[in-house]
Amino acid sequence: MENEEFKIEPLSPLPLPEAPEPEAFEPEGPVPAGFNERFLAYVIDAFPFVLGTYLSLNAMVKAGVMAYTAANEWRWKLLWIAAYVLYEAVLSSGGRATVGKLIMGIRVRAVDGSDLSLPRALVRALGYFLSSATLNLGYLAALVTPGKRALHDYVAGSKVISVKERGEVANGLILAFSWGIMAILVGSWLNQTVLKLSPGEKAQIVAAHRTISKLAKLEEIYMLREGHYTNELKDLADLTGNVNAVRAELYKTLEPGTLTFISNGRRFTITAKARNWRKTEVQISSRQDAPNMP
């Protein structure tokens, strides 16, 4: 044991684990264009055609080139609509872009990423009418569908991609402008449809105004006899000699419980509401003061 030496030999290094090979990078491809930028592009493209329709129609009517009739108006609108469809089809095909899409930095492509052909672009432009006919749900489909595709995109086998990167401020402005314009358009549509008076409602309002005009005439007759105006409906009804007829007309044309007289003897105001669903208010006031009142 004397010749034996205590030796420390270094341990052989442990083999290091092999590093995993990096995954191959695969580009994600073009980003689908958002609903808001698509909507603003649509507004930019459609606005000149809408404006041109009405300005040219008014100019032609004033110049005597065209007589204004509902049929002529529709024919003229159809010509401009056809021009817009061709504009969209030609400039959305072959890698081109409409003015609105150029400004917003978006392009129309086929689903496989290739340029859209002219026939498919024409189908897509005509598909706008289908998207509109579904109470505009076809357009709103771009908010929820994969790839943010609208109904007319599915019909034509197309998609809309974004070719421009934007910052948060630009995206915020696009959001504000698009939804602001949509609010204006919805308000205009409601005003022209839901809130617009129907012929039947107009007749009810005219009938209500005619009734209170008769009461105003009775007020004038009463003032000539008594020297002052009255707040009492009974006083006016008695002047006719047929109180029941007065009551029947009031019930037929005025909303019950809405007829009011405001008079200080010298002047009067009669207010009531017509018997339409929105209870439109009608009013008439004295045209002259009672001469014998201070």
Secondary structure as UniProt FT lines:
FT   STRAND          31..32
FT   HELIX           35..62
FT   TURN            63..64
FT   HELIX           70..91
FT   TURN            94..95
FT   HELIX           99..104
FT   STRAND          106..110
FT   TURN            111..112
FT   HELIX           118..133
FT   TURN            134..136
FT   HELIX           137..140
FT   HELIX           141..143
FT   HELIX           146..148
FT   HELIX           151..156
FT   STRAND          158..162
FT   HELIX           168..192
FT   TURN            193..194
FT   HELIX           199..226
FT   HELIX           233..240
FT   HELIX           243..253
FT   TURN            256..257
FT   STRAND          260..263
FT   STRAND          268..274
FT   TURN            277..278
FT   STRAND          281..285
FT   TURN            291..292
//
